[in-house]
């Protein structure tokens, strides 16, 4: 049999709800209905989505720990002219979720790969950021280990575009802490449990958002957007432009703002010293002068 006469399979890459089950599109329902097999991260989660629409399909677990092992079976089904629906626990496959390996292999084998657009935590968050974003850089989940994560964030220090991250509730406080120390007190918009019953958004300076989450038992998926640099520090680290104004913020004011957000004074001095290149002793003297001037 010639290559052109071989059966051609179809792989549907389907975006599924990130929370609210009503967000599944009619086209996605049709693609699931047309498929003999559904490859998904968690069969229980995807079965719930299908059951809502009266669908029963063969489910095959497909996640980051078994995607290479599952590949021959899925390609074999496609080679017989089969149709496979590829889904994740929520959002779009291949975006911080498994899928790229199967999609690439299916395309190289000559099968039809059809995207079925749907919900995405990235666009959901950016749409409610309340500012003109334009271009942005999607980071996804930063490394779990602190040393690796800090090195990754250091590499983003000069990135001029806003950054979009995903993070787990168990690590979000540590990640926000590292971001604050390495990138400075930038503006951030954070979304938790988006599209779900307990949906929550917080916006403001990194220090303020982190302080607002401190002490809470966080649950659910989290995405956040960190603004790009607000401008280079002036020589000597004297001041930094304040977003949305023509004023500048002195290094001592930065220290005061961190302290007001609940950061220990020594830690606040250390962060600003690292960001501005000044010594903590000089910053402390400036902080005392500012306090004395405000009391006069």
Secondary structure, DSSP 8 states (H G I E B T S, - for coil): --GGGS---EEEEE-B-SS-GGG--HHHHHHHHH-SEEEES-HHHHHHHHHHTT---EEEE--TTTHHHHHHHHHHHHHTT-EEEEE-SSB-TTSSSS-HHHHHHHHHTT-EEEEE----HHHHHHHTS-S---SEEEEEE--SSHHHHHHHHHTTTT--SEEEEEE-TTTHHHHHHHHHHHH-S-EEEEEESTTSTT-EEEEEEHHHHHHHHTT----S-EEEEE--------GGG-EEE-TTSS-EEEHHHHHHHHHHTT--HHHHHHHHHHHH---HHHHHHHHHHHHHHHH-
